[in-house]
Amino acid sequence: MTRETYTGPITRWTIYAAGLLVTLLLAQCAGERASRPVTLKGSDTMVILGQRWAETYMAHHPHATIQVTGGGSGTGIAALINGTTDICQASRPMKDEEKQQIAQKYGAPPIETLVAKDGLSIYLNEKNPVKELSFAQLKDIYTGQVTNWKQVGGASAPITCYGRENNSGTYTFFKEHVLGNADYAPGVQALPGTAAVVNAVAKDANSIGYGGAAYAQGVHDCAVKKDASSPAVLPSEATVHDGSYPIARGLFWYTRKAPEGAIKDFVDFALSDSGQALAKEVGYFPAR
């Protein structure tokens, strides 16, 4: 059997039909590229950063779709384990048991990428005269041993403590690194996001809260001392990178395997000079 080829005249209709076929094929390819969104889920601290990266990336890649949702680092890690997100945003390192769950389910441990840094901030109301607190004082406040601002150099007024819910990476990081794994006092009011903590502190003259540096609007940062003999330090790019700010932390992306395809392109963008510049614009600090 021989294969026949078209040898008839090339008419205007022939050219139109060929062009239409090419257009349909290109549209199909474009549709395939756009049909599979890249999903990010996790840290509420990192939502504004992930959204900024996503918006900028999509503006330069019209066929890309990046979906960013919060819920807390714990929620993002659970989604990564369950296979319902491509990238987990976490404001704390994954625990060994969480990494083991991924290794057991997918055959290898997750890939950790440091995408930015944060100076975990202590928020005080702008009317509060207290300018600095030590780790010991913060621990006493959040465990209920100190209940009045007069005990730490302020006015005589009861302290109202705001914090995060227990699925938050910020909650876990603060508990481990500042409270030394001691339990929070029952009176600490747990709020669902950093923005909610900032709003509460901004409205309450006797309150204290903690969260990401990028959210510190309408409140004042309290300088932090590692111990009584240490200098009081405010969070900044310099103090976070040289380690002098004692509550500096990494902000991480986790993937189930080494990023590839559209996911790798997006990770590479976040780590690029322009991506890291966006991290600074949001209020965080470059990864390196």
NORQUIQUI-V221068 format. One line per field, one symbol per residue. ss: DSSP state (H for helix, E for strand, L for the rest). psi: psi as a letter, one per 20 degrees, with the letter a starting at -180 (. if undefined). burial: I if it has 16 or more other C-alpha atoms within 10 Angstrom, else O. A space follows every 10 residues. Layout:
# NORQUIQUI-V221068
ss: ???
psi: ???
burial: ???
This chain:
# NORQUIQUI-V221068
ss: LLLLLLLLLL LHHHHHHHHH HHHHHHHHHH HHHHHLLEEE EELLLLHHHH HHHHHHHHHH LLLLLEEEEL LLHHHHHHHH HHLLLLEEEE LLLLLHHHHH HHHHHHLLLL EEEEEEEEEL EEEELLLLLL LEEEHHHHHH HHLLLLLEHH HHLLLLLELE EEEELLLLHH HHHHHHHLLL LLLLLLLLEE ELLHHHHHHH HHHLLLEEEE ELHHHLLLLE ELEEELLLLL LLELLLHHHH HLLLLLLEEE EEEEELLLLL HHHHHHHHHH HLHHHHHHHH HHLLELLL
psi: pqpqqpjaqo rhhggggghg gggggghggh hhhiinqppp qcphhighgh ggggggghhi nhiqppppqc iqghggghhg gikjqgpppp jqqqqghghh ggghhjiqrr ppooirqqoo qopqqhipip hqqrgggggh gijjhpiphh ikjaroqqpp pqarrijphg gggggghgik jqqqqhipop qirhhhgggg hhiohjrqrq aqhiimpjrq ppqppgahiq qppqprgghg hijhoikqrq pqppqhrpqr chggggghgh irghghhhgg hhjaqqh.
burial: OOOOOOOOOO OOOOOOOOOO OOOOOOOOOO OOOIOOOIII IIIIIIIIII IIIIOOIOOO OOOIIIOIII IIIIIIIIII IOOOIIIIII IIIIOOOIII IIIOOOOOII OIIIIIIIII IIIIIIOIOI OIIIIOIIII IIIIOIIIIO OIOOOOOOII IIIIIIIIII IIIIIOOIIO OOOIOOOIOI OIIIIIIIII IIOIIIIIII IIIIIIOOII IIIIIIOOOO OIIIIIIOOI IOOIIIIIII IIIIIIIOIO OIIOOIIOII IOOOIIOIII OIIIIIIO
